[in-house]
Amino acid sequence: MLLEIFQEHNNEIDSLIEKGFAAGTVERYHTCKKHVTDLIKQKHKINNKTLILNT
């Protein structure tokens, strides 16, 4: 659920690049999601397949 919300947010931000959001800011949102994903996988010892099935 958390990663779904994160992805929805990133999708919305992607569409705002030309409307005031800098590309670097958008890239940092994507990097943040990657770090959160990695943390979840590490702490809960789950793999990509499990994350994809649950998102």
Secondary structure, DSSP 8 states (H G I E B T S, - for coil): -HHHHHHHHHHHHHTTGGGT--HHHHHHHHHHHHHHHHHHHHHHT--HHHHHHH-
